[in-house]
Amino acid sequence: MFTQGQITFTLFFIVAFALLLLYSYRKDLKLHQKYYKRSWLVLLGFLVFLSSLWLIKSFLY
């Protein structure tokens, strides 16, 4: 289905992309800590919203 070259490229791309993401995150870590202190509240709100939709769906149907 896939050639050996396609598999090799995919693996290389995934590893390189992950390393680039880690490098970029580490480089901007101080800015993230300064400007995004309470960003976990957005995640919490999103999870509460999805949970409430699921509860409404399960009780109404």
Secondary structure as a PSIPRED ss2 file (coil, helix, strand):
# PSIPRED VFORMAT (PSIPRED V4.0)

   1 M C   1.000  0.000  0.000
   2 F C   1.000  0.000  0.000
   3 T C   1.000  0.000  0.000
   4 Q H   0.000  1.000  0.000
   5 G H   0.000  1.000  0.000
   6 Q H   0.000  1.000  0.000
   7 I H   0.000  1.000  0.000
   8 T H   0.000  1.000  0.000
   9 F H   0.000  1.000  0.000
  10 T H   0.000  1.000  0.000
  11 L H   0.000  1.000  0.000
  12 F H   0.000  1.000  0.000
  13 F H   0.000  1.000  0.000
  14 I H   0.000  1.000  0.000
  15 V H   0.000  1.000  0.000
  16 A H   0.000  1.000  0.000
  17 F H   0.000  1.000  0.000
  18 A H   0.000  1.000  0.000
  19 L H   0.000  1.000  0.000
  20 L H   0.000  1.000  0.000
  21 L H   0.000  1.000  0.000
  22 L H   0.000  1.000  0.000
  23 Y H   0.000  1.000  0.000
  24 S H   0.000  1.000  0.000
  25 Y H   0.000  1.000  0.000
  26 R H   0.000  1.000  0.000
  27 K H   0.000  1.000  0.000
  28 D C   1.000  0.000  0.000
  29 L H   0.000  1.000  0.000
  30 K H   0.000  1.000  0.000
  31 L H   0.000  1.000  0.000
  32 H H   0.000  1.000  0.000
  33 Q H   0.000  1.000  0.000
  34 K H   0.000  1.000  0.000
  35 Y H   0.000  1.000  0.000
  36 Y C   1.000  0.000  0.000
  37 K C   1.000  0.000  0.000
  38 R C   1.000  0.000  0.000
  39 S C   1.000  0.000  0.000
  40 W H   0.000  1.000  0.000
  41 L H   0.000  1.000  0.000
  42 V H   0.000  1.000  0.000
  43 L H   0.000  1.000  0.000
  44 L H   0.000  1.000  0.000
  45 G H   0.000  1.000  0.000
  46 F H   0.000  1.000  0.000
  47 L H   0.000  1.000  0.000
  48 V H   0.000  1.000  0.000
  49 F H   0.000  1.000  0.000
  50 L H   0.000  1.000  0.000
  51 S H   0.000  1.000  0.000
  52 S H   0.000  1.000  0.000
  53 L H   0.000  1.000  0.000
  54 W H   0.000  1.000  0.000
  55 L H   0.000  1.000  0.000
  56 I H   0.000  1.000  0.000
  57 K H   0.000  1.000  0.000
  58 S H   0.000  1.000  0.000
  59 F H   0.000  1.000  0.000
  60 L H   0.000  1.000  0.000
  61 Y C   1.000  0.000  0.000
